Amino acid sequence: MMIATAAAAAVGLTVFEGPTPQAQGRAGADPVRAAAVPLVPGEVLPADLVDFIEQPGRYGLGTEPRGSRYAIVQGHLVRVDADTMELQSVLRKDSVAYDRPPARP
């Protein structure tokens, strides 16, 4: 009985230990990123809104077409001209940037 109690306590500590999740976005979220910019192909995007994708396979994508990069912008998977930051196309919405380093506290 004592072993079972100790094991349950260890599992409980493992589950509840660590930082609590943020209910509304990342801690210290950038207010510029919070402002929605309409995603219209042909428009030039502010560089600070674009999270370029380094591993397209994680998103079910193949090699990037010549002259463009895949990126996440405001939760949308898009193609962007990396030199001019011109939005080339919106591929899908509700995407998360897996490649982005974790936010610093």
C-alpha positions as CSV (number, residue, x, y, z in Angstrom):
1,M,0.0,0.0,0.0
2,M,2.8,2.4,0.9
3,I,4.6,1.7,-2.4
4,A,1.4,2.5,-4.4
5,T,0.9,5.8,-2.5
6,A,4.5,6.8,-3.2
7,A,4.1,6.0,-6.9
8,A,0.9,7.9,-7.1
9,A,2.5,10.9,-5.4
10,A,5.5,10.8,-7.8
11,V,3.1,10.7,-10.8
12,G,1.1,13.6,-9.4
13,L,4.3,15.7,-9.0
14,T,5.4,14.9,-12.6
15,V,2.0,15.9,-14.0
16,F,1.6,19.1,-12.0
17,E,5.2,20.3,-11.9
18,G,6.4,23.0,-14.2
19,P,4.9,26.2,-15.6
20,T,1.2,26.6,-15.9
21,P,-0.1,27.1,-19.5
22,Q,-1.0,30.6,-20.6
23,A,-4.7,30.8,-21.3
24,Q,-4.4,33.7,-23.7
25,G,-1.4,33.5,-26.0
26,R,2.3,33.5,-25.3
27,A,3.7,35.3,-22.3
28,G,5.1,38.6,-23.4
29,A,3.3,38.4,-26.8
30,D,4.4,41.1,-29.2
31,P,1.5,43.6,-29.7
32,V,2.6,44.1,-33.4
33,R,1.9,40.4,-34.0
34,A,-1.5,40.7,-32.3
35,A,-2.6,43.3,-34.8
36,A,-4.3,41.4,-37.7
37,V,-3.0,42.3,-41.2
38,P,-5.2,41.2,-44.2
39,L,-3.5,38.3,-46.0
40,V,-3.9,39.3,-49.7
41,P,-1.6,37.8,-52.3
42,G,0.6,40.5,-53.8
43,E,0.8,42.5,-50.6
44,V,4.1,43.0,-48.9
45,L,4.1,41.7,-45.3
46,P,5.9,43.2,-42.3
47,A,9.0,41.0,-41.7
48,D,8.2,40.8,-38.0
49,L,4.9,38.9,-38.8
50,V,6.6,36.2,-40.8
51,D,7.9,33.0,-39.2
52,F,9.8,31.1,-42.0
53,I,9.5,27.4,-42.0
54,E,12.9,25.5,-41.8
55,Q,11.5,22.0,-42.0
56,P,8.7,21.9,-44.6
57,G,8.2,18.1,-44.1
58,R,6.7,18.7,-40.7
59,Y,3.9,20.5,-42.4
60,G,3.4,17.9,-45.1
61,L,5.1,20.1,-47.7
62,G,7.8,19.3,-50.2
63,T,10.7,21.4,-51.4
64,E,10.0,25.1,-51.6
65,P,9.3,26.4,-55.1
66,R,12.2,28.5,-56.5
67,G,12.0,32.1,-55.4
68,S,9.7,31.5,-52.4
69,R,9.7,30.3,-48.9
70,Y,7.0,28.7,-46.8
71,A,6.1,30.6,-43.7
72,I,3.5,31.0,-40.9
73,V,1.8,34.4,-40.8
74,Q,-1.0,35.0,-38.3
75,G,-1.8,31.3,-38.0
76,H,-1.8,30.8,-41.8
77,L,0.5,28.6,-43.8
78,V,1.7,30.8,-46.7
79,R,4.3,31.2,-49.5
80,V,6.3,34.4,-49.4
81,D,9.0,35.8,-51.6
82,A,11.9,35.8,-49.2
83,D,13.6,38.8,-50.8
84,T,10.6,41.2,-51.1
85,M,8.3,39.7,-48.4
86,E,5.5,39.7,-51.0
87,L,2.7,37.2,-50.1
88,Q,2.5,34.8,-53.0
89,S,-0.3,32.5,-51.7
90,V,-2.2,31.4,-48.6
91,L,-2.1,27.6,-48.5
92,R,-4.1,26.9,-45.3
93,K,-5.3,28.4,-42.1
94,D,-5.1,27.3,-38.5
95,S,-1.4,26.4,-38.7
96,V,1.1,26.5,-35.9
97,A,4.8,27.4,-36.2
98,Y,6.6,24.2,-35.1
99,D,10.0,25.5,-36.0
100,R,9.9,28.7,-33.9
101,P,12.2,28.6,-30.8
102,P,10.3,28.8,-27.5
103,A,9.3,32.2,-26.2
104,R,11.6,33.6,-23.6
105,P,10.1,34.7,-20.3
